[in-house]
Amino acid sequence: MDVDIWAWVGDTQQQLSEAGNVGLAMALGDLPAQAYEGRYPQLDVMAPAIAQQAETLELPWLEFYARYWHLVGRIGDRAQGAVALDDAEQLLTFAQREDVRECPSAPAAVEALAIAWANTDGPGYASRRLETLGAFLEDLSPERPAFTGLATQYVAALIDAGRAGEAVSYAESATERLGTAGRAPSWELGAEHARALLAAGRADDALTALQAAAGHQPDDPVAKEHRDGVRRALILATLGRVAEAVDALPDLDVVGEHPRVFVEWSRAVGLLASSSQITNTWQLGRVLRQWIDYFGMMGGYRARVELALIAGDLAVARQGVWQARLLADLAESGTAELRDSEGLAERVAALRAAAEAAGEPEAPGAREELVGQFDAADGFNADPEKWVGWLAPLSGEDLEATRRHTTTLGFLGYPAAGADIYWRMLVDTGRIGEAEPDDVAYLTTLLVEARQDERLEQMAALLPHAAQQVTLARLHSARERWPEALDAAEHAVAAGAGLDARRLLSGAAQQLDQNARAAEVLLEVIDELSDEDVWRMIVMATSAEDWDTVRKGAARIGMPIKSKEGPIEEEMGLIRVILPAPDGGQRQVLSIRTGPATARLALPQPRGMDYNAGDLVVFDPQLLEPVPDDPQEQQNFVPPFAAVRILRPGGYTSYFFDGAAPSESDWTEFTEVMAERGWPMWVYSDENYKVTHPTSGEPLPGVFGWVAVPPDVTPEEVDALLDDATERWVHPLAWLDLAREIGVEVERHERIVKEYGL
């Protein structure tokens, strides 16, 4: 985005705040950080909300801003491809509207579309990327902030087009033009220059270029370190400098959250795997398989094929022949989704040939002993990848071997292969109607994970009624089709299905806010429930205010409740309740636990929040943090729990106060006055908050916060009490919003705010 946009962002935040949209105003300036820092749940909530509000307010620049950053959060680190193409194309169309095209950042829509095309199929879209980017770059001065990003994408497109030499020249020319204009290249442009040099066979020069880029400012500062490490490792590995490459390569736990570098990291690992410093294990194979599936879902067609070929080569190297064959099949089928598959058929053929030539590891025993040896294997050190190969000759013939083989296939990321074997054994032979419930459940899980819904429905039709409905309920629950899941589970329970059916029914009913039914179906078999089931029942019964069921659940798990009937209102200590914040993040609110799954919020919240002090909240009693081991830390530990819903609002109203901090004795007296009236108060400022002395200009310790009052207290009473409680303070306190609300001494409060710089 253009730096000129930020002053406009600040003005827009002020407009939104004055219009009462405090939450949106808070989130507006945070959108870039949400996109770069990976706070995607927040971004996915707030960006569309801001865009919708902008449309309502007829602020097209704001709408572009919100849509752009949401898209960046998807196509940047998350590397979404085909699933983001429509939105990228629509954003470019929007940017070309008469009332948007003059926005200094409108060219960023071109860059975003080029990235989305590259994520989908870089070589396949190379010519379109060059054409689209070239048209904008032709008349774009290097003084414009958009130039660097567009030039970077142009270099990337040249590389993907197989024109590495031209990419090198263009990167150098763009850098020179930026220098002439008095601007430095971004780290991204320097890193792409290095990639172009590597593609041109100039690995030494690529390393020099990447080192030269290290001091350049990145467009995405959060990602620079791990992206630089991955590219550096790939270049060093290409040069055969193994030890240095391994040192530069970020760990898997670092890159695992950044899909944008999955392929490049895997290429580096592929070059280093033959060394003793990189361990080529089944765990690596499982991770790569998960990444392949990720790009399948995101429409990263080229990345999916590339990863399949890399993972296949690594599988061959560790004698995972069966996996290499499946990966070759996957890569071959994936080429059909590419616009340009040149050279891939040969690579697939080479992988197949390598798999056929590779020797399989010798089984640890005779065929008839394998199932027993599998069960006796050390769960920590056993290699499931090898066991898949060893059990394969028995799978589909011996039921016990089939169970272990197919579920292990699913665990390693190949549920479709496992489902095929089970299907041939149970469905094709007509034995599915008499199959054990565990086998039906195993096959159901494999089909769900393989997303073979039609096949699963076909299997369900062959089952007895109760098992059929349980199977369909599992499918609908997995796809979050809650009405259908509830209906199927109801039929299953009515037909006499067991506890799993009741769990499915309860879960679906809860999702549909039918908490009374959700709790009832578990209460009917309370003696069969696990503690986890009982807690779920308590939460749902609490949401339905079915206090009798809550008491029965509490008795079942040994939790004493003093009262015998009616709502449970007891003091059970302090907890932290985790609630959603307006910016899409989370907010911890100190609360008093009043029951097994209820708490009353104790702290006042700013205006515009959906909750406040005095609200009774249902929470999930599963701890979000472990209890500390240290006894001293345990004494200060306030357990955190996730809020489920507001059960009953307290009706409290919050009022903001701000000003210079009083003396310690004055502040103690002030807090005592609030406590005597039962008005929750909380200071949100810290020791760093300063205000300005109105005459000397010296900084003074400041204090701001909120006080909440119950519904029977009028704003005039609050004003009178605050006035009386602070009249003897050396420096006055301001409560401007309250003064404006009741029209009392507004000018005095405005003067305090101005004089003290509040």
C-alpha positions in Angstrom: 0.0 0.0 0.0 1.1 3.6 -0.7 2.6 5.4 2.3 0.4 8.4 1.4 -2.6 6.3 2.5 -1.7 6.3 6.2 -2.8 9.9 6.9 -6.1 9.1 5.3 -6.4 5.9 7.4 -6.0 8.0 10.6 -8.7 10.4 9.5 -11.0 7.6 8.6 -10.5 6.0 12.0 -11.5 9.2 13.7 -14.7 9.4 11.5 -15.6 5.9 12.4 -15.1 6.5 16.1 -17.3 9.6 16.0 -20.0 7.7 14.2 -20.0 5.2 17.0 -18.1 2.4 15.2 -15.4 2.1 17.8 -14.6 -1.5 17.1 -14.1 -0.9 13.4 -12.0 2.1 14.1 -9.8 0.1 16.5 -9.3 -2.6 13.9 -8.7 -0.4 10.9 -5.1 0.4 11.5 -4.4 -3.1 12.7 -5.3 -4.8 9.4 -1.8 -4.8 7.9 -0.4 -6.3 11.1 -3.1 -9.0 11.2 -2.1 -9.9 7.6 1.6 -10.0 8.2 1.6 -11.5 11.7 -0.7 -14.4 10.8 -3.7 -13.3 12.9 -6.0 -14.7 10.3 -9.1 -15.3 12.4 -9.1 -11.6 13.3 -8.4 -10.6 9.7 -11.1 -12.8 8.3 -13.6 -11.3 10.6 -12.7 -7.6 10.6 -11.7 -7.0 7.0 -15.0 -8.0 5.5 -16.8 -6.1 8.3 -14.9 -2.9 7.5 -15.4 -3.4 3.8 -19.2 -3.7 4.3 -19.3 -0.7 6.5 -17.2 1.3 4.0 -19.7 0.4 1.3 -22.6 1.6 3.5 -20.8 4.8 4.3 -19.9 5.3 0.6 -16.1 5.3 1.3 -14.7 3.4 -1.7 -11.0 4.0 -0.7 -11.8 2.4 2.7 -13.5 -0.5 1.0 -10.5 -1.0 -1.2 -8.1 -0.8 1.8 -10.0 -3.5 3.7 -10.5 -5.8 0.7 -6.8 -5.4 -0.3 -5.4 -6.4 3.2 -7.8 -9.3 3.5 -6.6 -10.5 0.1 -2.9 -10.0 1.1 -3.6 -12.1 4.2 -4.8 -14.9 1.9 -2.3 -14.8 -1.0 0.7 -13.8 1.0 1.9 -16.1 3.7 -1.1 -18.5 3.3 -0.3 -18.8 -0.4 -3.9 -19.3 -1.6 -4.2 -19.9 -5.3 -7.3 -20.7 -7.3 -9.6 -20.1 -4.3 -8.5 -16.5 -4.2 -8.5 -15.8 -8.0 -12.0 -14.4 -8.3 -11.5 -12.1 -5.4 -8.2 -10.9 -6.8 -9.8 -10.2 -10.2 -12.7 -8.4 -8.6 -10.4 -6.2 -6.6 -8.6 -5.2 -9.8 -11.9 -4.3 -11.4 -12.9 -2.4 -8.3 -9.6 -0.5 -8.3 -10.3 0.7 -11.9 -13.6 2.3 -10.9 -13.8 6.1 -11.4 -14.0 6.8 -7.7 -11.1 4.4 -6.8 -8.6 4.7 -9.6 -7.0 7.9 -8.1 -6.3 6.2 -4.8 -2.5 6.1 -4.6 -2.6 2.4 -3.7 -4.8 1.2 -6.5 -1.9 -0.4 -8.5 -1.5 -2.8 -5.5 -4.5 -4.7 -6.9 -2.4 -5.6 -10.0 0.3 -6.9 -7.8 -2.2 -9.0 -5.8 -3.7 -10.5 -8.9 -0.2 -11.4 -10.2 0.6 -13.1 -6.8 -2.7 -15.1 -7.0 -1.9 -16.3 -10.5 1.6 -17.3 -9.4 0.2 -19.2 -6.4 -2.1 -21.1 -8.6 0.3 -22.1 -11.4 3.3 -19.8 -11.8 4.6 -21.1 -15.2 1.0 -21.6 -16.5 0.1 -18.0 -15.9 3.6 -16.5 -16.6 2.6 -14.9 -19.9 -0.6 -13.3 -18.4 1.4 -12.0 -15.5 4.0 -10.5 -17.8 1.4 -8.9 -20.0 -0.7 -7.4 -17.1 2.2 -6.3 -15.0 4.0 -4.9 -18.0 1.1 -2.7 -19.0 1.1 -1.0 -15.6 4.9 -0.8 -15.3 5.3 0.8 -18.6 4.1 4.2 -17.4 4.9 3.8 -13.7 7.7 6.0 -12.3 10.1 4.4 -9.9 9.3 7.2 -7.5 5.9 5.6 -7.0 5.8 3.2 -4.0 3.9 0.7 -6.1 6.8 0.3 -8.5 8.9 -2.0 -6.3 6.2 -4.5 -5.7 5.2 -4.7 -9.4 8.8 -5.0 -10.5 9.3 -7.8 -8.1 6.4 -9.7 -9.5 7.6 -9.0 -13.0 11.0 -10.7 -12.2 9.1 -13.6 -10.7 7.0 -14.0 -13.8 10.1 -14.0 -16.0 11.6 -16.8 -13.9 8.5 -18.9 -14.2 8.4 -18.3 -17.9 11.8 -19.9 -18.2 13.5 -16.6 -19.0 16.0 -16.5 -16.1 18.6 -14.3 -17.9 16.0 -11.7 -18.7 14.8 -11.8 -15.1 18.3 -11.1 -13.8 18.6 -8.1 -16.2 15.2 -6.7 -15.3 15.9 -7.0 -11.5 19.2 -5.1 -12.0 17.6 -2.5 -14.2 14.8 -1.9 -11.7 17.3 -1.6 -8.8 19.3 0.9 -10.8 16.1 2.9 -11.7 15.1 3.0 -8.0 18.6 4.2 -7.0 18.4 7.0 -9.6 15.0 8.0 -8.1 16.6 8.1 -4.6 14.9 5.0 -3.4 16.3 1.7 -2.2 15.0 -1.7 -3.5 12.9 -3.8 -1.1 14.3 -7.0 0.4 11.7 -8.9 -1.7 13.1 -7.4 -5.0 16.7 -8.4 -3.9 15.6 -11.9 -2.9 13.8 -12.3 -6.3 17.0 -11.1 -8.0 18.9 -13.9 -6.1 16.3 -16.5 -7.2 16.7 -15.4 -10.8 20.4 -15.8 -10.6 20.0 -19.2 -9.1 17.6 -20.2 -11.9 20.2 -19.0 -14.4 22.8 -21.3 -12.9 24.7 -18.6 -11.2 24.5 -19.8 -7.6 27.6 -17.9 -6.3 26.1 -14.7 -7.6 22.8 -15.6 -6.2 24.3 -15.9 -2.7 26.0 -12.5 -3.1 22.8 -10.9 -4.2 20.9 -12.3 -1.3 23.5 -11.1 1.1 23.4 -7.6 -0.5 19.6 -7.6 0.0 19.9 -8.3 3.8 20.0 -4.6 4.7 17.0 -3.6 2.6 13.7 -2.9 4.2 11.1 -5.7 3.6 7.5 -5.2 2.5 6.6 -8.0 4.8 8.9 -7.5 7.9 7.5 -10.5 9.9 8.3 -13.0 7.1 11.7 -11.7 6.2 13.8 -13.8 8.5 12.4 -17.2 7.7 12.1 -16.5 4.0 15.7 -15.3 3.8 16.8 -18.5 5.7 14.9 -20.8 3.3 16.3 -19.1 0.2 19.8 -18.9 1.6 19.7 -22.6 2.5 18.5 -23.5 -1.0 21.4 -21.5 -2.6 24.0 -23.0 -0.3 22.7 -26.5 -0.8 22.9 -26.0 -4.6 26.5 -24.9 -4.0 27.2 -28.1 -2.0 27.9 -26.2 1.1 25.9 -28.6 3.2 26.8 -27.5 6.8 26.1 -23.9 6.1 22.9 -24.8 4.3 21.7 -26.8 7.3 22.5 -24.0 9.6 20.6 -21.5 7.5 17.5 -23.7 7.0 14.7 -22.8 9.4 13.3 -25.6 11.5 10.2 -27.4 10.5 8.3 -25.9 13.5 9.1 -22.4 12.1 8.2 -22.9 8.5 5.2 -25.2 9.3 3.0 -22.1 9.7 4.1 -20.4 6.5 2.8 -22.1 3.3 4.5 -19.6 1.1 7.9 -21.2 1.7 6.7 -24.9 1.8 8.0 -25.7 -1.7 11.3 -23.9 -1.5 12.0 -25.4 1.9 11.2 -28.9 0.6 13.6 -28.4 -2.3 16.3 -27.4 0.1 15.6 -30.5 2.2 15.6 -32.6 -0.9 19.1 -31.5 -1.8 20.3 -32.0 1.8 18.6 -35.3 2.6 21.5 -37.4 1.5 23.7 -35.8 4.1 24.0 -37.0 7.7 22.8 -33.7 9.0 19.2 -34.0 7.7 17.1 -36.9 8.8 14.8 -38.2 6.1 12.0 -39.8 8.2 8.4 -40.9 8.0 7.5 -37.8 10.0 8.9 -35.6 7.2 6.9 -37.6 4.7 3.7 -37.1 6.7 4.3 -33.4 6.9 4.9 -33.1 3.2 1.7 -35.1 2.6 -0.2 -32.6 4.7 1.3 -29.7 2.8 0.2 -31.4 -0.5 -3.3 -31.6 0.8 -3.2 -28.0 1.9 -2.3 -26.8 -1.6 -5.0 -29.1 -3.0 -7.6 -27.3 -0.9 -6.2 -23.8 -1.6 -5.9 -24.3 -5.4 -2.1 -24.2 -5.4 -2.0 -26.6 -8.3 1.7 -26.2 -9.2 2.9 -26.3 -5.6 0.9 -29.5 -5.1 2.6 -31.3 -8.0 6.0 -30.0 -7.1 5.7 -31.2 -3.5 4.4 -34.6 -4.6 7.5 -35.1 -6.8 9.9 -33.9 -4.1 8.2 -36.0 -1.4 8.3 -39.0 -3.8 12.0 -38.7 -4.3 12.5 -38.5 -0.5 10.3 -41.5 0.0 12.4 -43.5 -2.5 15.5 -42.5 -0.5 14.1 -44.0 2.7 12.7 -47.1 0.9 9.1 -45.9 1.2 8.3 -47.5 -2.2 4.6 -47.8 -1.7 4.4 -44.1 -0.9 6.6 -43.1 -3.8 4.2 -44.9 -6.2 1.2 -43.1 -4.7 2.9 -39.8 -4.9 3.8 -40.4 -8.6 0.0 -41.1 -9.2 -0.9 -37.9 -7.4 1.6 -35.8 -9.3 0.4 -37.3 -12.6 -3.2 -36.5 -11.8 -2.3 -33.0 -10.7 -0.7 -32.1 -14.0 -4.2 -32.1 -15.5 -5.0 -29.0 -13.5 -2.0 -27.1 -14.8 -2.0 -24.7 -17.7 1.5 -25.7 -18.6 2.8 -29.2 -17.7 6.0 -29.1 -19.8 8.6 -31.5 -18.4 6.4 -32.9 -15.7 5.6 -36.2 -17.5 9.3 -37.0 -17.6 9.7 -36.2 -13.9 6.8 -38.5 -13.0 8.2 -41.3 -15.1 11.6 -40.9 -13.4 10.0 -41.1 -10.0 8.1 -44.3 -11.0 11.3 -45.8 -12.3 13.2 -44.9 -9.2 10.4 -46.5 -7.1 10.5 -49.7 -9.1 14.3 -49.9 -8.8 14.4 -49.2 -5.1 14.6 -52.1 -2.6 11.9 -52.5 0.0 12.9 -53.0 3.6 12.8 -56.6 4.8 9.8 -57.5 7.0 10.6 -58.2 10.7 9.0 -61.6 10.6 6.8 -64.2 8.9 3.5 -63.1 7.4 1.5 -64.8 10.1 3.4 -63.0 12.8 3.1 -59.5 11.5 -0.1 -58.5 13.1 1.2 -59.6 16.5 4.5 -57.8 16.0 2.6 -54.6 14.9 0.6 -54.6 18.1 3.8 -55.2 20.2 5.8 -52.5 18.4 7.1 -49.6 20.4 4.6 -46.7 19.7 7.4 -44.1 19.9 10.1 -45.7 17.8 8.1 -47.8 15.3 8.1 -46.6 11.7 4.5 -46.6 10.5 5.6 -46.1 6.9 7.5 -49.4 6.9 4.6 -51.2 8.6 2.3 -50.1 5.7 4.7 -51.8 3.3 5.0 -55.0 5.5 1.2 -55.3 6.1 0.3 -54.6 2.4 0.4 -58.3 1.3 -2.1 -59.3 4.0 -4.4 -56.2 3.7 -7.7 -56.9 2.0 -7.5 -60.6 2.9 -6.9 -60.8 6.7 -9.3 -58.6 8.6 -6.9 -57.8 11.5 -4.1 -56.9 9.1 -6.5 -54.8 7.1 -7.6 -52.8 10.1 -4.1 -51.9 11.0 -2.9 -51.3 7.5 -5.7 -49.0 6.4 -5.8 -46.9 9.5 -2.1 -46.5 9.3 -2.4 -45.4 5.7 -5.0 -42.8 6.9 -2.6 -41.6 9.7 0.1 -41.1 7.1 -2.2 -39.0 4.9 -3.5 -41.6 2.4 -7.1 -42.3 3.5 -8.3 -42.8 0.0 -5.8 -45.7 -0.5 -7.0 -47.3 2.8 -10.6 -46.8 1.9 -10.1 -48.6 -1.4 -8.7 -51.6 0.3 -11.5 -51.7 3.0 -14.1 -51.1 0.3 -13.0 -54.1 -1.8 -13.0 -56.3 1.3 -16.3 -55.3 2.9 -18.5 -53.6 0.2 -17.5 -55.3 -3.0 -17.9 -58.7 -1.3 -21.3 -57.8 0.1 -20.1 -58.3 3.7 -20.6 -54.7 4.8 -24.1 -55.5 6.2 -22.6 -57.9 8.7 -19.4 -56.0 9.4 -18.3 -55.2 13.0 -19.2 -51.6 14.2 -15.5 -50.8 14.5 -14.9 -51.7 10.8 -17.8 -49.6 9.7 -16.4 -46.7 11.8 -12.9 -47.2 10.4 -14.1 -47.1 6.8 -16.4 -44.2 7.6 -13.4 -42.2 8.9 -11.3 -43.0 5.9 -14.0 -42.0 3.5 -14.7 -38.8 5.4 -11.0 -37.9 5.4 -10.7 -38.7 1.7 -13.8 -36.5 1.1 -15.5 -39.3 -0.7 -19.0 -38.4 0.4 -21.0 -40.0 -2.3 -19.2 -43.3 -1.8 -19.9 -43.0 2.0 -23.6 -42.5 1.3 -23.5 -45.5 -1.0 -22.0 -47.6 1.8 -24.5 -46.4 4.4 -27.4 -47.5 2.2 -26.1 -51.1 2.6 -26.1 -51.0 6.4 -28.8 -51.9 9.0 -30.9 -48.9 9.9 -29.2 -47.9 13.2 -25.7 -48.2 11.8 -26.8 -46.4 8.6 -28.0 -43.4 10.5 -24.9 -43.3 12.7 -22.8 -43.3 9.6 -24.8 -40.5 8.0 -24.7 -38.5 11.2 -20.9 -38.8 11.2 -20.7 -37.6 7.6 -23.0 -34.6 8.2 -21.2 -33.6 11.4 -17.9 -33.7 9.6 -19.3 -31.4 6.9 -21.0 -29.2 9.5 -24.5 -29.9 8.1 -26.0 -29.7 11.5 -29.8 -30.1 10.7 -29.0 -33.2 8.7 -26.7 -34.5 11.4 -29.4 -34.0 14.1 -32.0 -35.8 12.1 -29.8 -38.8 11.4 -28.6 -39.0 15.0 -32.2 -38.8 16.2 -33.1 -41.8 14.0 -30.0 -43.7 15.2 -30.8 -43.2 18.9 -34.4 -44.2 18.3 -33.2 -47.3 16.6 -31.2 -48.3 19.6 -27.7 -47.1 18.6 -25.2 -46.6 21.4 -23.4 -43.8 23.1 -21.6 -42.6 19.9 -25.0 -41.8 18.4 -26.0 -39.8 21.5 -22.8 -37.9 21.3 -23.5 -37.1 17.7 -27.0 -36.0 18.5 -25.9 -33.9 21.4 -23.2 -32.2 19.4 -25.5 -31.4 16.5 -28.3 -30.1 18.9 -25.8 -27.8 20.6 -24.6 -26.4 17.3 -28.3 -25.6 16.5 -28.7 -24.0 19.9 -31.0 -26.7 21.1 -29.2 -27.1 24.4 -32.0 -28.6 26.4 -32.3 -31.5 23.9 -28.5 -31.8 23.7 -28.2 -32.2 27.5 -31.3 -34.5 27.8 -30.0 -37.1 25.4 -26.8 -37.5 27.5 -28.6 -37.3 30.9 -30.7 -40.4 29.8 -27.5 -42.5 30.0 -25.5 -40.5 32.6 -24.1 -43.6 34.2 -22.4 -44.5 30.9 -20.8 -41.1 30.4 -17.2 -40.3 30.7 -16.2 -37.2 32.8 -15.7 -35.3 29.5 -19.3 -36.2 28.4 -20.6 -35.1 31.8 -18.9 -31.7 31.5 -20.4 -31.2 28.0 -23.8 -32.0 29.4 -23.3 -29.5 32.2 -22.4 -26.7 29.8 -25.4 -27.4 27.6 -27.8 -27.8 30.5 -26.5 -24.5 31.9 -27.1 -22.8 28.6 -30.7 -24.1 28.7 -30.9 -23.1 32.4 -31.8 -26.6 33.3 -30.4 -26.4 36.8 -31.7 -29.8 37.9 -29.6 -31.5 35.1 -26.6 -29.3 36.1 -26.9 -30.5 39.7 -27.1 -34.2 38.5 -24.0 -33.7 36.4 -22.1 -32.0 39.2 -23.0 -34.9 41.6 -21.8 -37.4 38.9 -18.3 -35.9 38.9 -18.2 -35.2 42.6 -18.6 -31.4 42.5 -20.5 -30.1 45.6 -23.4 -27.7 45.1 -24.8 -26.1 48.2 -28.2 -25.1 46.9 -30.8 -27.8 46.2 -33.0 -26.1 43.5 -33.2 -23.1 41.2 -30.3 -21.2 39.6 -26.9 -21.9 41.0 -25.4 -18.7 42.4 -22.4 -19.5 44.5 -18.9 -17.9 44.9 -16.4 -20.5 43.7 -13.3 -18.2 43.3 -11.8 -16.0 40.6 -11.4 -17.2 37.0 -10.4 -15.5 33.7 -13.1 -15.7 31.0 -11.8 -15.5 27.5 -14.3 -13.5 25.3 -14.1 -12.1 21.7 -12.8 -8.6 21.2 -14.2 -6.1 18.6 -11.0 -6.4 16.5 -11.5 -10.2 16.1 -9.0 -11.0 18.8 -9.6 -12.1 22.4 -10.2 -10.4 25.7 -9.5 -11.8 29.2 -12.0 -10.6 31.8 -11.6 -11.3 35.5 -14.8 -13.0 36.7 -16.3 -14.7 39.7 -17.2 -18.3 39.2 -20.8 -18.9 40.3 -21.4 -22.5 39.2 -19.9 -25.5 37.5 -20.0 -23.6 34.1 -21.1 -20.1 35.0 -19.3 -16.9 35.9 -20.2 -13.3 36.5 -17.9 -10.7 34.8 -16.3 -8.5 37.4 -14.6 -5.9 35.2 -16.2 -3.0 33.4 -15.8 -3.0 29.6 -15.6 -0.1 27.2 -18.7 1.1 25.4 -19.5 -0.8 22.3 -18.6 -4.2 23.7 -21.2 -7.0 23.6 -20.6 -7.8 27.3 -20.0 -5.9 30.5 -19.5 -6.3 34.2 -22.4 -8.0 35.8 -23.2 -10.3 32.9 -23.6 -13.9 33.7 -21.6 -16.0 31.2 -21.5 -19.7 30.4 -18.0 -21.0 30.0 -16.4 -24.3 28.9 -14.8 -25.8 32.0 -11.8 -27.2 30.0 -8.7 -25.3 31.2 -7.0 -23.3 28.5 -3.7 -23.3 30.4 -2.2 -26.0 32.6 -2.0 -25.4 36.3 1.6 -24.4 37.2 3.8 -27.0 38.9 5.4 -24.5 41.2 3.3 -24.2 44.4 4.1 -20.5 44.6 2.8 -19.9 41.1 -0.2 -22.0 41.8 -1.3 -19.5 44.5 -1.4 -16.6 42.0 -2.8 -18.7 39.2 -6.2 -17.6 37.9 -7.5 -20.3 35.6 -8.6 -19.3 32.1 -11.8 -20.7 30.4 -13.4 -20.0 27.1 -16.7 -18.2 27.1 -19.6 -20.1 25.4 -22.4 -17.5 25.6 -23.9 -14.7 27.6 -26.6 -16.4 29.8 -28.1 -13.3 31.3 -26.9 -9.7 30.7 -26.5 -7.7 33.9 -27.6 -4.5 32.2 -24.6 -2.5 33.5 -23.5 0.7 31.7 -19.8 1.8 31.5 -18.5 5.3 31.7 -15.0 6.4 30.8 -12.8 8.6 33.1 -9.4 10.1 32.3 -7.0 12.6 33.9 -4.0 13.1 36.1 -3.5 10.5 38.8 -4.4 11.7 42.3 -2.5 11.0 45.5 -2.4 7.5 46.8 -4.8 8.4 49.7 -7.3 10.2 47.3 -7.2 7.2 45.0 -7.8 4.7 47.9 -10.8 6.8 49.0 -12.1 6.9 45.5 -12.0 3.1 45.0 -13.6 2.6 48.4 -16.5 4.8 47.4 -17.0 2.8 44.2 -16.8 -0.5 46.1 -19.3 0.6 48.7 -21.9 1.2 46.0 -21.0 -2.1 44.2 -19.9 -0.3 41.0 -17.2 -2.3 39.3 -14.2 -0.1 38.3 -11.0 -0.9 36.4 -8.0 1.1 35.5 -6.8 0.3 31.9 -3.8 2.7 32.0 -0.4 1.6 33.2 2.6 3.4 34.7 3.7 4.6 31.2 0.5 6.7 30.7 1.3 10.4 31.1 -0.7 13.6 30.8 0.5 17.2 30.5 0.5 19.7 33.3 -1.6 22.6 32.0 0.8 25.4 33.1 4.3 23.9 33.3 3.9 21.5 30.4 5.6 18.8 32.5 4.5 15.2 32.2 2.3 13.9 35.0 1.3 10.3 35.9 -2.1 9.7 34.3 -5.0 7.4 34.9 -7.9 6.3 32.7 -10.4 3.5 33.0 -14.1 2.6 33.1 -16.7 2.4 35.9 -19.8 0.3 35.4 -23.1 0.9 37.1 -26.2 -1.3 37.4 -29.4 -0.5 35.4 -31.1 1.2 38.3 -28.5 3.9 38.5 -29.0 7.0 36.3 -26.3 8.9 34.4 -27.0 11.9 36.6 -26.3 9.9 39.7 -22.9 8.8 38.3 -22.0 12.3 37.4 -22.9 13.6 40.9 -20.9 10.9 42.6 -17.8 11.4 40.4 -18.0 15.1 41.0 -18.3 14.7 44.8 -15.6 12.0 45.0 -13.0 14.0 43.0 -13.7 17.6 43.9 -10.8 17.9 46.4 -8.2 16.4 44.0 -5.3 18.6 43.0 -5.9 17.9 39.3 -9.5 17.3 38.0 -10.7 14.1 36.5 -12.7 14.2 33.2 -15.7 12.1 32.1 -16.5 13.9 28.9 -18.7 11.3 27.3 -21.0 11.2 30.4 -21.1 15.0 30.5 -22.2 15.1 26.9 -24.8 12.5 27.5 -26.5 14.4 30.2 -25.6 17.9 29.1 -23.9 18.9 32.4 -20.6 20.9 32.5 -19.6 19.8 29.0 -17.3 22.8 28.5 -15.5 22.2 31.8 -14.7 18.6 30.8 -13.7 19.6 27.3 -11.3 22.2 28.8 -9.8 19.5 31.1 -9.3 17.2 28.1 -7.6 19.9 26.1 -5.5 21.4 28.9 -4.1 18.0 30.1 -3.7 16.5 26.7 -6.0 13.6 27.5 
